Amino acid sequence: MSIQITEQQFLELYDAHVGKIYRYIYFRVNAEELAQDLTSEVFLKSWQYLSSKSVGNPRAFFYQIARNLITDFYRKKDKTPISLEEITDSPVADKSDSPLDLAAVSMDMNSVRQALRQLSPDYQEIIIWRYLDELETKEIAEILSKSEGAVRTLLSRALGELREKLR
């Protein structure tokens, strides 16, 4: 049975998830305008689908669409995805932090960013989703169309490789 979503329900989902979807896309494409365009496209496609059908987990659905759009973008442009870039210079930094806090975070994030850049795109994605976007293993499994066990294994390997790069 399919239940149509109302415009108000969709707007609430949009408000709850747009920031994290944008941040995920921004980290993958490293361009503000492109990230904004792709984020808009994610929610346009979502609205088109959800206005006539329902999904079990809207957040996972948004990430699936975002991931597919990023893949399509790079496929069309014949590029490879750029790894995480200047996180502290991005519009996702928290403007309420003090300059001292921002400097400390910047130094830590620079080390993590450099280590993440050395990981495969799959490892980068799973670390971003789990620790930056705080997705549950079950949601990541839905996005990747894998079992939760496979996701836990992938995450464990990604973290192991990240630890090695940080040493």
DRENPA-3360 file (N, C-alpha, C; in nm, 2 decimals, always signed):
BEGIN
1 = MSIQITEQ = +0.08/-0.12/+0.00/+0.00/+0.00/+0.00/+0.09/+0.12/+0.00 ~ +0.06/+0.22/-0.09/+0.14/+0.34/-0.10/+0.06/+0.46/-0.04 ~ +0.12/+0.53/+0.05/+0.05/+0.65/+0.10/+0.12/+0.77/+0.05 ~ +0.04/+0.86/-0.01/+0.10/+0.98/-0.06/+0.14/+1.07/+0.05 ~ +0.25/+1.14/+0.03/+0.30/+1.23/+0.13/+0.25/+1.37/+0.10 ~ +0.21/+1.45/+0.20/+0.16/+1.58/+0.18/+0.28/+1.68/+0.15 ~ +0.25/+1.79/+0.10/+0.35/+1.89/+0.08/+0.41/+1.94/+0.21 ~ +0.33/+1.95/+0.32/+0.38/+1.99/+0.45/+0.48/+1.88/+0.50;
9 = QFLELYDA = +0.44/+1.76/+0.49/+0.53/+1.65/+0.54/+0.66/+1.65/+0.46 ~ +0.65/+1.67/+0.33/+0.78/+1.68/+0.26/+0.86/+1.80/+0.30 ~ +0.80/+1.91/+0.32/+0.88/+2.03/+0.37/+0.95/+2.00/+0.50 ~ +0.88/+1.93/+0.59/+0.94/+1.89/+0.72/+1.06/+1.80/+0.70 ~ +1.05/+1.70/+0.61/+1.16/+1.62/+0.57/+1.27/+1.70/+0.51 ~ +1.24/+1.79/+0.42/+1.34/+1.87/+0.36/+1.42/+1.95/+0.47 ~ +1.35/+2.02/+0.56/+1.41/+2.10/+0.66/+1.50/+2.01/+0.75 ~ +1.46/+1.89/+0.78/+1.53/+1.80/+0.87/+1.66/+1.75/+0.80;
17 = HVGKIYRY = +1.66/+1.74/+0.67/+1.77/+1.67/+0.60/+1.85/+1.75/+0.50 ~ +1.81/+1.86/+0.46/+1.88/+1.94/+0.36/+2.02/+1.97/+0.39 ~ +2.05/+2.01/+0.52/+2.19/+2.05/+0.56/+2.28/+1.93/+0.54 ~ +2.25/+1.82/+0.59/+2.34/+1.70/+0.58/+2.35/+1.65/+0.44 ~ +2.25/+1.66/+0.36/+2.26/+1.61/+0.22/+2.35/+1.71/+0.15 ~ +2.33/+1.84/+0.17/+2.42/+1.94/+0.11/+2.57/+1.91/+0.15 ~ +2.59/+1.89/+0.27/+2.73/+1.88/+0.32/+2.79/+1.75/+0.26 ~ +2.72/+1.64/+0.25/+2.77/+1.52/+0.19/+2.80/+1.55/+0.04;
25 = IYFRVNAE = +2.71/+1.61/-0.03/+2.74/+1.64/-0.17/+2.86/+1.74/-0.18 ~ +2.87/+1.84/-0.10/+2.98/+1.93/-0.10/+3.11/+1.86/-0.08 ~ +3.12/+1.77/+0.01/+3.24/+1.70/+0.04/+3.28/+1.61/-0.08 ~ +3.19/+1.57/-0.16/+3.22/+1.48/-0.27/+3.25/+1.56/-0.40 ~ +3.20/+1.68/-0.41/+3.22/+1.75/-0.54/+3.31/+1.88/-0.52 ~ +3.32/+1.92/-0.39/+3.41/+2.03/-0.35/+3.38/+2.16/-0.44 ~ +3.26/+2.19/-0.46/+3.22/+2.31/-0.53/+3.08/+2.35/-0.48 ~ +3.07/+2.48/-0.42/+2.95/+2.52/-0.36/+2.83/+2.52/-0.45;
33 = ELAQDLTS = +2.85/+2.59/-0.57/+2.74/+2.60/-0.66/+2.69/+2.46/-0.71 ~ +2.78/+2.38/-0.74/+2.74/+2.24/-0.79/+2.67/+2.17/-0.68 ~ +2.72/+2.18/-0.55/+2.66/+2.11/-0.44/+2.52/+2.17/-0.42 ~ +2.50/+2.30/-0.43/+2.37/+2.35/-0.42/+2.27/+2.30/-0.53 ~ +2.32/+2.30/-0.65/+2.24/+2.25/-0.76/+2.20/+2.10/-0.74 ~ +2.30/+2.02/-0.71/+2.27/+1.88/-0.69/+2.18/+1.85/-0.57 ~ +2.20/+1.93/-0.46/+2.11/+1.92/-0.35/+1.96/+1.95/-0.39 ~ +1.95/+2.06/-0.47/+1.81/+2.09/-0.52/+1.76/+1.98/-0.60;
41 = EVFLKSWQ = +1.84/+1.92/-0.68/+1.79/+1.81/-0.77/+1.75/+1.69/-0.69 ~ +1.83/+1.66/-0.58/+1.79/+1.55/-0.49/+1.65/+1.57/-0.44 ~ +1.62/+1.69/-0.39/+1.49/+1.71/-0.33/+1.38/+1.72/-0.44 ~ +1.41/+1.77/-0.56/+1.31/+1.77/-0.66/+1.28/+1.63/-0.70 ~ +1.38/+1.55/-0.72/+1.35/+1.41/-0.76/+1.28/+1.33/-0.65 ~ +1.32/+1.36/-0.52/+1.25/+1.30/-0.41/+1.10/+1.34/-0.41 ~ +1.07/+1.47/-0.42/+0.93/+1.51/-0.42/+0.85/+1.45/-0.53 ~ +0.91/+1.44/-0.65/+0.85/+1.38/-0.77/+0.81/+1.23/-0.73;
49 = YLSSKSVG = +0.90/+1.16/-0.67/+0.88/+1.02/-0.63/+0.78/+1.01/-0.52 ~ +0.81/+1.08/-0.41/+0.73/+1.07/-0.29/+0.59/+1.12/-0.29 ~ +0.56/+1.21/-0.39/+0.43/+1.26/-0.41/+0.33/+1.15/-0.46 ~ +0.39/+1.04/-0.51/+0.30/+0.93/-0.55/+0.33/+0.80/-0.49 ~ +0.44/+0.79/-0.43/+0.48/+0.66/-0.36/+0.54/+0.69/-0.23 ~ +0.56/+0.58/-0.15/+0.62/+0.60/-0.02/+0.74/+0.52/-0.01 ~ +0.83/+0.55/+0.08/+0.95/+0.48/+0.11/+0.96/+0.46/+0.26 ~ +1.03/+0.35/+0.30/+1.05/+0.32/+0.44/+1.13/+0.42/+0.52;
57 = NPRAFFYQ = +1.24/+0.46/+0.46/+1.34/+0.55/+0.53/+1.37/+0.67/+0.43 ~ +1.30/+0.78/+0.45/+1.33/+0.89/+0.36/+1.47/+0.94/+0.36 ~ +1.54/+0.94/+0.48/+1.68/+0.99/+0.49/+1.77/+0.90/+0.40 ~ +1.76/+0.77/+0.41/+1.84/+0.68/+0.33/+1.80/+0.70/+0.18 ~ +1.68/+0.73/+0.15/+1.63/+0.75/+0.01/+1.70/+0.88/-0.04 ~ +1.71/+0.99/+0.04/+1.77/+1.11/+0.00/+1.92/+1.08/-0.04 ~ +1.99/+1.01/+0.05/+2.13/+0.98/+0.03/+2.15/+0.89/-0.10 ~ +2.06/+0.80/-0.12/+2.07/+0.72/-0.24/+2.06/+0.80/-0.37;
65 = IARNLITD = +1.97/+0.90/-0.37/+1.95/+0.99/-0.48/+2.08/+1.07/-0.49 ~ +2.13/+1.13/-0.38/+2.25/+1.21/-0.39/+2.37/+1.14/-0.44 ~ +2.38/+1.02/-0.39/+2.49/+0.93/-0.44/+2.48/+0.91/-0.59 ~ +2.36/+0.87/-0.64/+2.34/+0.85/-0.78/+2.37/+0.97/-0.86 ~ +2.32/+1.09/-0.81/+2.35/+1.21/-0.89/+2.49/+1.25/-0.90 ~ +2.57/+1.23/-0.79/+2.71/+1.25/-0.79/+2.78/+1.16/-0.89 ~ +2.74/+1.03/-0.89/+2.80/+0.93/-0.98/+2.77/+0.98/-1.12 ~ +2.64/+1.01/-1.15/+2.60/+1.06/-1.28/+2.68/+1.18/-1.33;
73 = FYRKKDKT = +2.70/+1.27/-1.24/+2.77/+1.40/-1.27/+2.92/+1.36/-1.31 ~ +2.99/+1.28/-1.24/+3.12/+1.25/-1.27/+3.13/+1.16/-1.40 ~ +3.03/+1.08/-1.42/+3.03/+0.99/-1.54/+3.01/+1.08/-1.66 ~ +2.92/+1.18/-1.65/+2.90/+1.27/-1.76/+3.02/+1.36/-1.79 ~ +3.08/+1.40/-1.69/+3.20/+1.50/-1.70/+3.33/+1.43/-1.72 ~ +3.33/+1.29/-1.71/+3.45/+1.21/-1.73/+3.55/+1.25/-1.63 ~ +3.51/+1.27/-1.50/+3.60/+1.30/-1.40/+3.60/+1.20/-1.29 ~ +3.69/+1.20/-1.20/+3.68/+1.12/-1.08/+3.65/+1.20/-0.96;
81 = PISLEEIT = +3.58/+1.15/-0.87/+3.54/+1.24/-0.75/+3.66/+1.29/-0.68 ~ +3.65/+1.41/-0.64/+3.75/+1.48/-0.56/+3.72/+1.44/-0.41 ~ +3.83/+1.41/-0.34/+3.82/+1.37/-0.20/+3.78/+1.49/-0.12 ~ +3.77/+1.47/+0.01/+3.73/+1.58/+0.10/+3.84/+1.69/+0.09 ~ +3.80/+1.81/+0.07/+3.89/+1.93/+0.06/+3.88/+2.02/+0.18 ~ +3.90/+2.14/+0.16/+3.91/+2.24/+0.27/+3.78/+2.25/+0.35 ~ +3.77/+2.16/+0.45/+3.65/+2.15/+0.54/+3.63/+2.28/+0.61 ~ +3.74/+2.33/+0.67/+3.73/+2.45/+0.75/+3.70/+2.58/+0.67;
89 = DSPVADKS = +3.72/+2.58/+0.54/+3.69/+2.69/+0.46/+3.55/+2.68/+0.40 ~ +3.49/+2.57/+0.42/+3.36/+2.54/+0.36/+3.25/+2.61/+0.44 ~ +3.13/+2.62/+0.37/+3.02/+2.68/+0.44/+2.95/+2.59/+0.55 ~ +3.01/+2.47/+0.57/+2.96/+2.39/+0.68/+3.02/+2.41/+0.81 ~ +3.12/+2.50/+0.82/+3.18/+2.53/+0.95/+3.08/+2.60/+1.04 ~ +3.09/+2.57/+1.17/+3.00/+2.64/+1.27/+3.05/+2.78/+1.30 ~ +2.98/+2.88/+1.26/+3.02/+3.02/+1.27/+3.02/+3.06/+1.42 ~ +2.95/+2.99/+1.51/+2.95/+3.03/+1.65/+3.07/+2.99/+1.73;
97 = DSPLDLAA = +3.16/+2.91/+1.67/+3.28/+2.88/+1.74/+3.38/+2.99/+1.75 ~ +3.45/+3.00/+1.86/+3.55/+3.10/+1.88/+3.67/+3.08/+1.79 ~ +3.75/+3.19/+1.76/+3.86/+3.17/+1.67/+3.96/+3.07/+1.72 ~ +3.98/+3.06/+1.85/+4.07/+2.96/+1.91/+4.02/+2.81/+1.88 ~ +3.89/+2.80/+1.90/+3.82/+2.67/+1.88/+3.84/+2.63/+1.73 ~ +3.81/+2.73/+1.64/+3.82/+2.70/+1.50/+3.96/+2.67/+1.46 ~ +4.06/+2.73/+1.52/+4.20/+2.70/+1.49/+4.24/+2.56/+1.53 ~ +4.19/+2.51/+1.65/+4.22/+2.38/+1.69/+4.15/+2.27/+1.60;
105 = VSMDMNSV = +4.02/+2.30/+1.57/+3.95/+2.21/+1.49/+4.02/+2.21/+1.35 ~ +4.06/+2.32/+1.30/+4.12/+2.33/+1.17/+4.25/+2.24/+1.16 ~ +4.33/+2.24/+1.27/+4.45/+2.16/+1.27/+4.41/+2.01/+1.27 ~ +4.32/+1.98/+1.35/+4.27/+1.84/+1.36/+4.21/+1.79/+1.23 ~ +4.12/+1.88/+1.17/+4.05/+1.84/+1.05/+4.15/+1.84/+0.93 ~ +4.25/+1.92/+0.93/+4.35/+1.91/+0.83/+4.41/+1.77/+0.82 ~ +4.45/+1.72/+0.94/+4.51/+1.59/+0.94/+4.41/+1.48/+0.90 ~ +4.29/+1.49/+0.95/+4.19/+1.39/+0.91/+4.16/+1.40/+0.76;
113 = RQALRQLS = +4.14/+1.52/+0.71/+4.12/+1.55/+0.57/+4.22/+1.49/+0.48 ~ +4.35/+1.51/+0.52/+4.46/+1.45/+0.44/+4.46/+1.30/+0.44 ~ +4.43/+1.24/+0.56/+4.42/+1.10/+0.57/+4.30/+1.04/+0.49 ~ +4.19/+1.11/+0.50/+4.07/+1.06/+0.42/+4.10/+1.07/+0.27 ~ +4.17/+1.17/+0.23/+4.20/+1.18/+0.08/+4.27/+1.06/+0.03 ~ +4.34/+0.99/+0.12/+4.42/+0.88/+0.07/+4.34/+0.75/+0.07 ~ +4.22/+0.76/+0.12/+4.13/+0.64/+0.12/+4.05/+0.63/-0.01 ~ +4.00/+0.51/-0.04/+3.92/+0.49/-0.15/+3.79/+0.57/-0.14;
121 = PDYQEIII = +3.72/+0.60/-0.25/+3.59/+0.67/-0.24/+3.49/+0.60/-0.15 ~ +3.48/+0.47/-0.16/+3.39/+0.39/-0.08/+3.42/+0.41/+0.07 ~ +3.54/+0.40/+0.11/+3.58/+0.42/+0.25/+3.55/+0.56/+0.29 ~ +3.58/+0.66/+0.21/+3.54/+0.80/+0.24/+3.40/+0.82/+0.27 ~ +3.31/+0.76/+0.18/+3.17/+0.77/+0.19/+3.12/+0.71/+0.32 ~ +3.16/+0.59/+0.35/+3.11/+0.52/+0.47/+3.15/+0.60/+0.60 ~ +3.27/+0.65/+0.60/+3.31/+0.73/+0.72/+3.23/+0.86/+0.73 ~ +3.21/+0.93/+0.62/+3.13/+1.05/+0.62/+2.99/+1.02/+0.67;
129 = WRYLDELE = +2.93/+0.92/+0.61/+2.79/+0.89/+0.65/+2.78/+0.85/+0.80 ~ +2.87/+0.77/+0.85/+2.86/+0.71/+0.98/+2.89/+0.82/+1.09 ~ +3.01/+0.89/+1.07/+3.06/+0.97/+1.17/+3.03/+1.12/+1.15 ~ +3.02/+1.17/+1.03/+2.99/+1.31/+1.01/+2.84/+1.33/+1.00 ~ +2.77/+1.25/+0.92/+2.63/+1.26/+0.90/+2.55/+1.18/+1.01 ~ +2.62/+1.10/+1.08/+2.56/+1.02/+1.19/+2.45/+0.92/+1.15 ~ +2.46/+0.86/+1.03/+2.37/+0.76/+0.98/+2.39/+0.63/+1.06 ~ +2.28/+0.56/+1.08/+2.29/+0.43/+1.14/+2.34/+0.33/+1.04;
137 = TKEIAEIL = +2.39/+0.22/+1.09/+2.44/+0.11/+1.00/+2.33/+0.06/+0.91 ~ +2.21/+0.05/+0.96/+2.10/+0.01/+0.88/+2.07/+0.10/+0.77 ~ +2.08/+0.23/+0.79/+2.05/+0.33/+0.69/+2.16/+0.32/+0.58 ~ +2.29/+0.31/+0.62/+2.40/+0.29/+0.52/+2.38/+0.17/+0.44 ~ +2.33/+0.06/+0.50/+2.30/-0.06/+0.43/+2.20/-0.04/+0.33 ~ +2.09/+0.04/+0.36/+1.99/+0.07/+0.26/+2.04/+0.15/+0.15 ~ +2.13/+0.25/+0.17/+2.18/+0.33/+0.07/+2.27/+0.25/-0.03 ~ +2.35/+0.16/+0.03/+2.44/+0.08/-0.05/+2.38/-0.05/-0.10;
145 = SKSEGAVR = +2.26/-0.08/-0.06/+2.20/-0.21/-0.10/+2.29/-0.33/-0.05 ~ +2.33/-0.32/+0.07/+2.42/-0.43/+0.13/+2.36/-0.47/+0.26 ~ +2.40/-0.58/+0.31/+2.36/-0.62/+0.45/+2.43/-0.54/+0.55 ~ +2.37/-0.53/+0.67/+2.42/-0.46/+0.78/+2.56/-0.51/+0.82 ~ +2.58/-0.64/+0.81/+2.71/-0.71/+0.84/+2.81/-0.66/+0.74 ~ +2.78/-0.65/+0.61/+2.87/-0.61/+0.51/+2.91/-0.46/+0.54 ~ +2.82/-0.38/+0.58/+2.85/-0.24/+0.61/+2.94/-0.23/+0.73 ~ +2.91/-0.31/+0.84/+3.00/-0.31/+0.95/+3.14/-0.35/+0.92;
153 = TLLSRALG = +3.15/-0.45/+0.83/+3.28/-0.49/+0.79/+3.35/-0.38/+0.71 ~ +3.28/-0.32/+0.62/+3.34/-0.21/+0.53/+3.38/-0.10/+0.62 ~ +3.30/-0.06/+0.72/+3.33/+0.05/+0.81/+3.45/+0.01/+0.89 ~ +3.46/-0.11/+0.94/+3.58/-0.15/+1.02/+3.70/-0.14/+0.94 ~ +3.70/-0.19/+0.82/+3.82/-0.18/+0.73/+3.85/-0.03/+0.70 ~ +3.75/+0.05/+0.67/+3.78/+0.19/+0.64/+3.84/+0.26/+0.76 ~ +3.79/+0.23/+0.88/+3.85/+0.29/+1.00/+3.99/+0.24/+1.03 ~ +4.01/+0.12/+1.00/+4.15/+0.06/+1.02/+4.25/+0.13/+0.92;
161 = ELREKLR = +4.20/+0.15/+0.80/+4.29/+0.21/+0.70/+4.31/+0.36/+0.74 ~ +4.21/+0.43/+0.79/+4.22/+0.57/+0.83/+4.32/+0.58/+0.95 ~ +4.31/+0.49/+1.05/+4.40/+0.49/+1.16/+4.54/+0.48/+1.11 ~ +4.57/+0.39/+1.01/+4.70/+0.37/+0.96/+4.75/+0.50/+0.89 ~ +4.66/+0.57/+0.82/+4.70/+0.69/+0.75/+4.73/+0.80/+0.85 ~ +4.66/+0.80/+0.96/+4.68/+0.91/+1.06/+4.81/+0.89/+1.15 ~ +4.87/+0.77/+1.14/+4.99/+0.75/+1.22/+5.11/+0.81/+1.16;
% end
